[in-house]
């Protein structure tokens, strides 16, 4: 194997193995920062060794054994006199735990628990939302700082700082690295799902930039979702999130026209939808539903996306079912945005007047102030009722509120169309 | 990106021989690892070419149907996986971990799948330019 070939193999192995490696080391050291440092040590060793001796048969085990040995070496080489008693005690304990750890004897369940602990830790509520995203992408996604920076269109140093601060926060708050117990479980899992979906949304609707979709991030989010669902297969919402992401991502190939203009759902060429992802999404949703409990918010949203996915043509969409799903979603979240989406669905299922009535009820919602989809929805319904001038005004207002260029252009085009249709 | 891993046929697979219990177990474990890593999108095994057929295209627009089996075992396909990976190196690393699908020397071929982006439909030169400008700006921002 060439030197270059070995380096590329190291990179690929790192992406596959490092999350579990860091997870195991985090459990042993009790500190995520230390764990990553130790893991990096073994990466350095691999970059030195593998070009010479070839990639080992079981690279994950090699990395783990190397990390362990280097950690013990480091501990024992330090000057005993220089350290405080407390620090010394901790080091003796760490040495003991490292020595006792036998990578070859680790059972699959332990490895999975370690990875799950890492995920929960990276998504801990004590961290800011941005920190959780950066830390998760770094430790669980094995993305480099540079890759994360490129994906979020920020400086590399910004991301690096975010990660350093996140690790420090976790250490100072003495966050235990473990899978949360039953009391905390629901809340902590919600935090993880939120992080993964935030990553997906960042790729799905780039709000800061001009590009409509950044598929790399969406793919990484889906992958993280699948990893999580594999670790907690009885959590319906994890499956629901995977289903939601896959069903939404299935529409990407149809979502932009040449030149980057946005094509709304009901106008998309459905033959361009990705049927591999639709099949997967529907299956994941089926598994969520089979777990038998009432559907949670992600599964409900996935079920709505499934209604669209199943319709071969827009006019075959089961809008009444979508309304019912929004009913359930509204009952759980009470969110004004959900009420808005429900109003749109009602407009499709029961007529534009019914939809407009519901939208009127949302005029006083501060959360929807400045939200471009409210006037856009109103414009849509007014246009269907033949009230072109009013519709054009609403679309124009929506375009002004939108901070995403393709979406704004789409709305201005609709304003022109609605205005031109006025008798 | 997506990569298709194509399992080439063998004498045994073409003869319709079922894999051993150990092979099935090992392959099952391997599939499971890819599922857990979130990289497996799809995968299927194919019946031997004796159950298949070919439609051949003459240069003159004429089509002929030929029933299997077909002779060139090494060029035939026995199955495939569709993977979602960050790059070809990752796909290669995964497939290096695959148990040999046959009891004899064989091969798995890896090919990148075309996606809409590759056809330039989503990402026109104008958009690419725009994206580059934004990234440059982001580099300069605090």
HADDOCK unambig.tbl for C-alpha pairs under 7 A between the chains (distance, minus, plus):
assign (segid A and resid 8 and name CA) (segid B and resid 89 and name CA) 6.55 0.50 0.50
assign (segid A and resid 9 and name CA) (segid B and resid 89 and name CA) 6.55 0.50 0.50
assign (segid A and resid 9 and name CA) (segid B and resid 93 and name CA) 6.80 0.50 0.50
assign (segid A and resid 12 and name CA) (segid B and resid 89 and name CA) 5.79 0.50 0.50
assign (segid A and resid 12 and name CA) (segid B and resid 90 and name CA) 4.74 0.50 0.50
assign (segid A and resid 12 and name CA) (segid B and resid 93 and name CA) 6.35 0.50 0.50
assign (segid A and resid 13 and name CA) (segid B and resid 93 and name CA) 6.74 0.50 0.50
assign (segid A and resid 153 and name CA) (segid B and resid 135 and name CA) 5.91 0.50 0.50
assign (segid A and resid 153 and name CA) (segid B and resid 138 and name CA) 5.48 0.50 0.50
assign (segid A and resid 154 and name CA) (segid B and resid 138 and name CA) 5.31 0.50 0.50
assign (segid A and resid 154 and name CA) (segid B and resid 139 and name CA) 6.47 0.50 0.50
assign (segid A and resid 155 and name CA) (segid B and resid 138 and name CA) 6.42 0.50 0.50
assign (segid A and resid 155 and name CA) (segid B and resid 139 and name CA) 5.19 0.50 0.50
assign (segid A and resid 211 and name CA) (segid B and resid 127 and name CA) 6.96 0.50 0.50
assign (segid A and resid 211 and name CA) (segid B and resid 131 and name CA) 6.72 0.50 0.50
assign (segid A and resid 223 and name CA) (segid B and resid 38 and name CA) 4.65 0.50 0.50
assign (segid A and resid 223 and name CA) (segid B and resid 39 and name CA) 6.62 0.50 0.50
assign (segid A and resid 224 and name CA) (segid B and resid 38 and name CA) 6.87 0.50 0.50
assign (segid A and resid 226 and name CA) (segid B and resid 38 and name CA) 4.92 0.50 0.50
assign (segid A and resid 227 and name CA) (segid B and resid 36 and name CA) 5.35 0.50 0.50
assign (segid A and resid 227 and name CA) (segid B and resid 37 and name CA) 5.50 0.50 0.50
assign (segid A and resid 227 and name CA) (segid B and resid 38 and name CA) 5.26 0.50 0.50
assign (segid A and resid 230 and name CA) (segid B and resid 36 and name CA) 5.48 0.50 0.50
assign (segid A and resid 253 and name CA) (segid B and resid 116 and name CA) 6.03 0.50 0.50
assign (segid A and resid 256 and name CA) (segid B and resid 122 and name CA) 5.97 0.50 0.50
assign (segid A and resid 257 and name CA) (segid B and resid 122 and name CA) 6.75 0.50 0.50
assign (segid A and resid 258 and name CA) (segid B and resid 121 and name CA) 5.32 0.50 0.50
assign (segid A and resid 258 and name CA) (segid B and resid 122 and name CA) 6.27 0.50 0.50
assign (segid A and resid 258 and name CA) (segid B and resid 124 and name CA) 6.89 0.50 0.50
assign (segid A and resid 259 and name CA) (segid B and resid 124 and name CA) 5.87 0.50 0.50
assign (segid A and resid 260 and name CA) (segid B and resid 122 and name CA) 6.30 0.50 0.50
assign (segid A and resid 260 and name CA) (segid B and resid 127 and name CA) 6.76 0.50 0.50
